[in-house]
Amino acid sequence: MRLLERLGLSSQTYSEVIMITEIGQGRYNAAPVGVRLVGELLVLRLFRESLSYALLKRSGRCTLSLAWSPDIFYRSVMNLPIPVRTPSGFTMPIVEGCDAAVEAEVVEVVEGDPATFLLKPLKTVVFRRMPRAFNRAVPAIIEALVHYTRIPVYCRMGLGEKLHEAINRIKYCVDAVLHSTRDPVMRGIALEILKHSIALADLCRVTPP
Ligand SMILES: Cc1cc2nc3c(=O)[nH]c(=O)nc-3n(C[C@H](O)[C@H](O)[C@H](O)COP(=O)(O)O)c2cc1C
């Protein structure tokens, strides 16, 4: 089995990873993206309004870090600082403490919204070889973050019902976190996501149904 498949990447299921793209002058942007491995290529879809879309289109290069860490996902969505480092053989940084990372270059962009990027993996590094047991808390936090990132979009589109639905889904995810872990960090992140979501929705002029 090929290395990227062994890391869990698949053509059928999106793997949620942290993409790092170059802003310039030694600055980088990190954002969660869903990626699939199709044949030899990595395929991801980026909404045109995202910074990641503009940066990847411009530089044609990124790193994808596989990290089983709700804190890293939370930080990248909230634009908080993330520890990074550039491993040997890489030209760009990856997330410090990640399980594995890939540097890749764009070979094709199919425009649309989202636009589809096809990337060729150039270099892969693996740090973690021990399996991790599944839990409910980490996926629930990632799911809550996905709905959180949609709030501004629904707000701009004036979709009050969708906004209301997103908040309810976030509440459901937070409930799953609170029922599945005593870890104060994860519980804190979940409650912060809910707090930020309600604050964002309150700023939106769309009235929920
Ligand atoms: C787990 C997860 C997966 C995501 N996957 C994608 C994706 O595949 N494509 C995309 O455009 N946005 C995706 N998003 C939303 C972006 O990460 C989010 O809008 C982010 O704020 C964009 O940041 P940027 O403007 O710095 O690129 C995802 C969010 C989360 C939490």
The ligand as an SDF file (V2000), in Angstrom:
LIG
                    3D

 31 33  0  0  0  0  0  0  0  0999 V2000
  -12.5510   20.7360    9.2810 C   0  0  0  0  0  0  0  0  0  0  0  0
  -12.7230   21.8450    8.2930 C   0  0  0  0  0  0  0  0  0  0  0  0
  -12.6000   21.5770    6.9350 C   0  0  0  0  0  0  0  0  0  0  0  0
  -12.7410   22.6000    5.9940 C   0  0  0  0  0  0  0  0  0  0  0  0
  -12.5950   22.3010    4.6590 N   0  0  0  0  0  0  0  0  0  0  0  0
  -12.6500   23.2950    3.7370 C   0  0  0  0  0  0  0  0  0  0  0  0
  -12.4280   23.0200    2.3530 C   0  0  0  0  0  0  0  0  0  0  0  0
  -12.1690   21.8760    1.9440 O   0  0  0  0  0  0  0  0  0  0  0  0
  -12.4920   24.0600    1.4850 N   0  0  0  0  0  0  0  0  0  0  0  0
  -12.7530   25.3470    1.8850 C   0  0  0  0  0  0  0  0  0  0  0  0
  -12.7820   26.2510    1.0350 O   0  0  0  0  0  0  0  0  0  0  0  0
  -13.0030   25.6340    3.2040 N   0  0  0  0  0  0  0  0  0  0  0  0
  -12.9410   24.6460    4.1270 C   0  0  0  0  0  0  0  0  0  0  0  0
  -13.1570   24.9170    5.4530 N   0  0  0  0  0  0  0  0  0  0  0  0
  -13.4260   26.2950    5.8440 C   0  0  0  0  0  0  0  0  0  0  0  0
  -12.1310   27.1010    5.8560 C   0  0  0  0  0  0  0  0  0  0  0  0
  -11.1110   26.4630    6.5970 O   0  0  0  0  0  0  0  0  0  0  0  0
  -12.4320   28.4300    6.5510 C   0  0  0  0  0  0  0  0  0  0  0  0
  -13.3770   29.1250    5.8040 O   0  0  0  0  0  0  0  0  0  0  0  0
  -11.2000   29.2280    6.7620 C   0  0  0  0  0  0  0  0  0  0  0  0
  -11.5580   30.2830    7.6260 O   0  0  0  0  0  0  0  0  0  0  0  0
  -10.6330   29.8120    5.4770 C   0  0  0  0  0  0  0  0  0  0  0  0
   -9.5040   30.4820    5.8790 O   0  0  0  0  0  0  0  0  0  0  0  0
   -8.6470   31.3620    4.8840 P   0  0  0  0  0  0  0  0  0  0  0  0
   -9.5160   32.5200    4.4230 O   0  0  0  0  0  0  0  0  0  0  0  0
   -7.5190   31.7830    5.7490 O   0  0  0  0  0  0  0  0  0  0  0  0
   -8.2380   30.4940    3.7430 O   0  0  0  0  0  0  0  0  0  0  0  0
  -13.0290   23.9210    6.4100 C   0  0  0  0  0  0  0  0  0  0  0  0
  -13.1600   24.1870    7.7950 C   0  0  0  0  0  0  0  0  0  0  0  0
  -13.0160   23.1680    8.7190 C   0  0  0  0  0  0  0  0  0  0  0  0
  -13.1410   23.4800   10.1800 C   0  0  0  0  0  0  0  0  0  0  0  0
  1  2  1  0
  2  3  1  0
  2 30  2  0
  3  4  2  0
  4  5  1  0
  4 28  1  0
  5  6  2  0
  6  7  1  0
  6 13  1  0
  7  8  2  0
  7  9  1  0
  9 10  1  0
 10 11  2  0
 10 12  1  0
 12 13  2  0
 13 14  1  0
 14 15  1  0
 14 28  1  0
 15 16  1  0
 16 17  1  0
 16 18  1  0
 18 19  1  0
 18 20  1  0
 20 21  1  0
 20 22  1  0
 22 23  1  0
 23 24  1  0
 24 25  2  0
 24 26  1  0
 24 27  1  0
 28 29  2  0
 29 30  1  0
 30 31  1  0
M  END
$$$$
